[in-house]
């Protein structure tokens, strides 16, 4: 949290002119490099196609994480954040199926990773040593809306679908 890279990246979005140059990291850790997975979305795509594309991109991001950090258990360390409840409801079942397909069905037994999706409320209740929602070999990933996740932190955050304007007054 607040590594030098994150502080530097955040200055782009800060207000305050020269004052923002005073923002600094509270420790000397550079932290891991921030990875972005930007892509163009077909403006004419229907909602189902858009959700499928987002789902595919989340799976790619998780594949990158498991490749970069092969020994790291992701149990309650990953947050996948979406803009609203409708998006969440549409993405949840697609993502659960895609995670099974890519991390269980396509892998050799020794490389399999089982992930389950829990919401922020459930994640906040989790204690160390907690068994994942789908059993001892399952790792919980937090999937919820920005509003429900406010103030909570995870080691890895994957924002999804935040490229569209937010509803004003919603």
C-alpha positions in Angstrom: 0.0 0.0 0.0 1.2 3.5 -0.9 4.4 2.2 -2.4 6.5 4.7 -4.3 5.0 3.5 -7.6 1.4 3.9 -6.4 2.1 7.4 -5.0 3.8 8.4 -8.3 0.9 7.0 -10.4 -1.7 8.8 -8.1 -0.1 12.2 -8.6 -1.5 12.3 -12.2 -5.0 12.4 -10.7 -4.4 14.8 -7.8 -5.6 18.3 -7.7 -3.5 21.1 -6.3 -0.8 22.0 -8.8 2.6 22.3 -7.1 1.3 21.1 -3.8 0.9 17.6 -5.2 4.6 17.3 -5.6 4.7 17.2 -1.8 3.0 13.8 -1.7 5.4 11.1 -0.8 5.6 7.5 0.1 5.8 6.7 3.9 8.4 4.0 3.4 11.2 3.1 1.0 9.5 0.2 -0.8 9.2 0.6 -4.5 6.5 -2.1 -4.5 5.7 -4.3 -7.5 5.1 -2.7 -10.8 1.5 -1.7 -11.5 0.1 -3.7 -14.4 -2.6 -2.4 -16.7 -4.8 -4.4 -19.0 -6.3 -1.7 -21.2 -8.4 -2.6 -24.3 -10.9 -1.1 -26.6 -14.5 -2.2 -26.3 -16.7 -2.5 -29.3 -19.2 0.3 -28.8 -21.9 -1.6 -30.7 -21.5 -4.8 -28.5 -24.5 -5.8 -26.5 -24.4 -6.2 -22.7 -23.7 -10.0 -22.9 -20.8 -9.5 -25.2 -19.4 -6.7 -23.1 -19.6 -8.9 -19.9 -17.9 -11.8 -21.7 -15.0 -9.5 -22.8 -14.6 -8.2 -19.2 -14.7 -11.7 -17.9 -12.0 -12.8 -20.3 -9.8 -9.9 -19.3 -10.2 -10.6 -15.6 -9.2 -14.2 -16.2 -6.1 -13.0 -18.1 -5.2 -10.7 -15.2 -5.5 -13.6 -12.8 -3.4 -15.8 -15.0 -0.8 -13.0 -15.0 -0.9 -12.8 -11.2 -0.5 -16.6 -10.8 2.4 -16.6 -13.2 4.2 -13.6 -11.6 3.6 -14.9 -8.1 3.3 -18.7 -8.4 3.6 -19.6 -4.7 1.2 -16.8 -3.5 -2.1 -18.0 -2.1 -4.7 -15.5 -3.3 -7.1 -16.4 -0.5 -8.9 -13.1 0.4 -6.0 -11.1 -1.2 -7.7 -10.2 -4.5 -10.5 -7.7 -5.0 -12.4 -7.5 -8.2 -14.4 -4.3 -8.2 -17.2 -3.4 -10.5 -19.3 -0.2 -10.8 -22.8 -1.4 -9.8 -25.1 -4.2 -8.8 -26.4 -4.9 -12.3 -22.8 -5.3 -13.6 -22.0 -7.5 -10.6 -25.0 -9.8 -11.2 -24.1 -10.2 -14.9 -20.4 -10.9 -14.3 -20.6 -13.2 -11.3 -21.8 -16.4 -13.0 -19.7 -15.8 -16.2 -16.6 -15.3 -14.1 -17.2 -18.3 -11.8 -17.6 -20.6 -14.9 -14.5 -19.0 -16.6 -12.4 -19.5 -13.5 -13.4 -23.2 -13.3 -12.6 -23.6 -17.0 -9.2 -21.9 -17.1 -7.8 -22.8 -13.7 -9.3 -26.3 -13.1 -10.5 -28.0 -16.3 -7.6 -26.8 -18.5 -4.8 -27.5 -16.0 -2.9 -30.6 -15.0 -3.9 -31.7 -11.5 -0.7 -30.3 -10.0 -1.3 -26.8 -11.5 -5.0 -26.5 -10.7 -6.2 -23.6 -8.7 -9.8 -23.4 -7.4 -11.3 -20.0 -6.8 -14.6 -19.0 -5.3 -16.2 -15.6 -5.4 -17.3 -13.9 -2.2 -18.7 -10.4 -1.6 -17.0 -7.7 0.5 -19.3 -8.4 3.5 -18.3 -12.1 3.6 -14.6 -11.2 3.1 -14.8 -8.8 6.1 -15.9 -11.8 8.3 -13.0 -14.0 7.2 -10.5 -15.0 9.8 -7.0 -16.3 9.3 -7.1 -20.0 8.6 -10.6 -19.8 7.1 -11.4 -22.5 4.6 -12.5 -21.1 1.2 -16.2 -21.2 0.3 -15.7 -24.2 -2.0 -13.4 -26.2 0.4 -9.9 -26.5 1.8 -8.2 -26.2 -1.6 -10.3 -23.2 -2.8 -9.2 -19.6 -2.6 -11.7 -16.9 -2.1 -11.6 -13.9 -4.4 -13.6 -10.8 -3.4 -16.0 -9.7 -6.1 -18.2 -6.7 -5.3 -19.2 -3.1 -6.2 -17.1 -0.1 -5.4 -19.7 1.1 -2.9 -19.7 -2.1 -0.9 -15.9 -2.2 -0.9 -15.3 1.3 0.3 -12.5 1.4 2.9 -11.4 -2.2 2.6 -8.1 -3.2 1.2 -6.5 -6.1 -0.6 -3.1 -6.9 -1.9 -4.3 -7.0 -5.5 -7.1 -5.0 -6.9 -8.7 -5.6 -10.3 -11.1 -2.7 -11.3 -13.5 -3.9 -14.0 -16.0 -1.9 -16.1 -15.0 1.4 -14.6 -14.5 2.9 -18.1 -18.2 4.0 -18.4 -19.6 7.1 -16.8 -21.1 6.6 -13.3 -24.8 7.3 -12.9 -25.1 10.8 -11.4 -27.3 10.9 -8.3 -27.6 7.1 -8.1 
